[in-house]
Amino acid sequence: MQPIAAKQDLVLVGGGHSHALALRMLAMDPLPNTRLTLISPDSLSPYSGMLPGLIAGHYQVEDCHVDLPRLCQWAGVRFIRARVVALDTSINQLTLDDDSTLDYDWLSLDIGSTPALDEVPGARQYAIPVKPVAGLRQRWQDTLDHWPAQDRPVRISIVGGGAGGTEMALAIGMALTRRGLSKQITLLCGSRLLHGYPEKLRKAMQHRLTTAGIEVRENTRVTQVDDGILHATGEQPFDLLFWCTGAIGAQWLADSGLALTGKNFVRINQSLQAINQANIFATGDCAMIDNQPLPRAGVYAVRQAPSLVKNLRRAVDGQPLTQWKPQKHFLSLLAAGNRDAAGSRGMFTVQGPWVWRWKDRIDRSFMQQFEQLPDMPMPAPPPQDEIPRCAGCGAKVGSDALQQALSSLQPINRDNIIAGIEAREDASVIRWPAGQLLVQSQDFFPAFIDEPALFARISVLHSLSDIYAMNATPHSALATVTLPVNHQVLQGRDLKRLMYAAVEQLNLAGCALLGGHTLEGTQLAAGFAINGSAREESLFHKGGAKPGDRLILTKPVGTGIILAAMMQLRSRAAALDDTLTSMLISNASAAQIFANYGVRSCTDVTGFGLLGHLQEICRASSCSAVLECETVPLLGGALSLAEQGISSTLKHANDSALTECNIQPRLLHHPVLTLLTDPQTSGGLLAAVPADQADACLLQLRAEGLPATLIGTVVEAGPARLELH
């Protein structure tokens, strides 16, 4: 784990092989006084050696992808799921795809490369690139799921006769054969097949391509791609075109100030350090060592990881760097589709199913080190010269950090705000219009993730939800933020990132930030006091439900279980991604739709769980309810985790709601009960909708993209009933 107090930021961009291994090493022996952050556009990072097997159908996604959120949670590293779109080395700052920025002291790049689609006219428009892998995997799955029904075989062209194109051709052929689908596959090579590989290996793979019915066209360069036609030595029609040739670096590197090659690869020295930026390192396919060009092979990225960690440690300590020396020969194993493989090291070549089994053991062994994570050592104590932190007003964040973070914020203005954040007054001043009710709510809770921007957005939406549950309109907000004890520069960076995201989310809601309060603590926390306005006759009340009303829930439940599993390293990236996506759905449109369909009673589902909040409606309305348990929408993976006995700490207090229910005996130990009392963060709205409006209301909610569901009925007063059919 990281030391309690940090003084500098090391940001790793990209979850490639080098960085995945580096995180594992740095977790066991952290850099002193340094906070680590990993940025990746995807939560799952593919292991390139197993991708042909994934396409062929030999592996599942989880077999060949590193779960980055889980790895970072274990390593005590911040994880930001975002795409970097710009780098300014003059001010040590990254810009992300949500327009937010992230400052760094040290930077490491392991972002891979992409096919050079723009070198051939039309390729970008009509070809499917093999990278990024996440996009390829999804498009391939969509292709299989919607395979065209036609009289002739589907024509598939693959451009690129290197290892990647050869393995891809055989993997695609294998996948289609397994499904009994008719295909015609052509592999186009700019020069010879597997140019640069030993002749015996070339012949072995050529034989396998021929046996699989794949046509190989050597010395064939594609000059143009049109819709369904590629131009080489002649015209060749295709239905699907995969692009596996050429490689270039990320376009956003071009204006970064880094020294680059002509194809946007970062120029580095043998210490893996950028030649013109001493605080930036780069590894893998995105980098090129000056005067020592190497083939694009994942094995180099794997071997670079120890040297990267060693030199990061030396750079942070101000010590001379060591040189990384690539091996002259390395083992190259190529998958050949049907659990078959061929390989070489130097001029030595092997082939056959036993080579596949050998390769499979090597690959699974590599992935196992990210699946079976060892117990972590105890966190390092803070430095002995660390000044004891004060309480009371002495715990406030310093004025310099505040000024740095808040100076660029641009909250919206409201006409009736007399003194807001820009006035620097001791308190905000609002002139409230006559005939309007002031509706206020406040939330505050510790962060369940240590990414300030994402946590801020969820915290804002959670706080706004109480206002929407009353059918009020957000007007203004006050923020309360606790920042972890770190150097004031890092605190300023965190507060800037948190408040930028918070203000952006508040602005989207038409809610003006008036000011707030900051202090230091043991962990990141945030909350917002929200002012809203409403007319009395339009307010939702918990006591407005009537017998016969249908119960509609606008979001799935399970956030508490999945977050608890995350903290225990037992959740998976897909479940966590779905959970965070659900939390980021605003309840604003749901509240407006409920108002349009005559809803009288509504609440938001948060800490007391679905059952607890439903009982609040029932008590206030002097009614009861029948909850059809099998219709309650669940977040992916939540039920499986409940079956494993995982639950949130608050769930046990929430279980008291079950004592008031008429529970069928067979439900007493059903894992769905864990989900009914699971506390939710930024959960959905639960509304009692008049029966004659319920179907139309549900259709409108779904038309707005909300995963709303009918889950039960309001009935006459009596014990609540849980039904599972």
C-alpha angles and dihedrals in degrees: 000000000000121000114264094249122044129189103187142030127236110191121195114199114202132022098237128142095278095050095044090055092041091055090053092051095044092049091060093045110021125205110253118257090353130125117209126214127181120202120195132155089221132047091216119062115200123230102223095211092066100040096094087053090050092052091045091052099249095116138041120229093256091054094065107027130081111230098228099188090051092046091049093046089054093044096047091242126141113243121206117186101208142108119250110230102174142018125198109191092183091071100022094243137140125203118212130208092261088060092251120129134224125200123212140186095198126023134194124188125205101154102135124218138276133225113273094245096160093062090077118049111244097013095108091050100045109021130083108228118218089222137093085046095208090061093046093050093051094045091048091051090048089050092053092046092051101034107170117252108225141137097247130055116273110256113229122186123192118194115206128059098204126104093284095052094043094050091044093053093051093043093051090047091051093048093051093045090053089055094044092240122156115239145160113209127193125185114202117201123194089213129352122338109271092359110204096025123112114278093239091056091047091054092046092054093041089055091052092049091051092047090051090053094248115147114223118205111190126197090022116137119191110226101179141004124212129176103298094347131086121193119220124128083338138344119300121188120219140179095197126023123193119193115211103154137094125014136222135177126251114293093225090067091068096082097032100100091244119131106250139183120243089271097051097260115147111251109229137173125234089276087065088246123135107257094231103029115059093192095054128080129182135191141175126022095340093066137064124197110228112252091001111078113185132195116263099259130147091222090073092054090051092050092046094060098083092047091047092053093045093050094044088054092047093046093051089049093047094244128139114273127241126230125248113224116200117219116254094225130024136181112263116193119184122198113229102197109251099064086288130121145175128207146179143194113192105320094334112107132187132178144176142074091300088062088055090053090048091049091046091054092049093048095045090047090054092051093044092070089065094044100048101047115186124237111277124242118245114280114270113255119248117267114283092239091057109128113237110255119244127231128216115033088341087074092065118115113258121266094241092057090046093050092048093051101041103037095086099041116121109193117179119260127233121206094234096052106106097175121018137154094304093055094067090214124153090250139012120254125210129180104216116211121239117258094030128108120224109229115192134184137166134201132178130169141154119266118266089195126038096223102108098203097049092043090049093054092049092045091052093048091047090051094046091050094077089056092049090047087061092047090244128141117242113241111168142346144208119210130217116193133179116198125198117251106270139128109303091245090060091044089053091051092050094047092047092051093044096047094043090058093041094052092046090053092045091049090054087056092048089246119140120218108229100181138280147190134279132196141164124257145150094278143012115279135163142176141166135222106215127204115202137176130220143157114248095236093056099049120119113229128194087226096060101087120118131197109271095033114133119232116232124188117196101200136035120254130232106086093125094053094046093048090048089051090049090056089051092047089243101112125087130229095249093054093045092048091052091048094051091046090054092048090054093059110105119226092215098099093043091055092050092050092049089052090052091054100051100261113172101175128046141150137173119247109235136124100356093054129234095295095046094051092044089054089053088059092046095050094046091047096042088235139110133222143221109222114200097211098195091061096054106112114237132200113248112273095012097107092048090052091048089053087055090057097253116147141155118262092242091053092081092057089047091055089081086081088068092064090067093054130091094234122189108237092239089060097055094096099025113130090226088075088064088058094047091059096034111125112240131213115208089353128172133271121269113206137178104225123193107259095239091053100041100091094047091045091052092050091051092050091051091046086060089056095255117141092228121167138187105238107168152325137268111238139177119297115290139094114328113250127218113202127192114180 
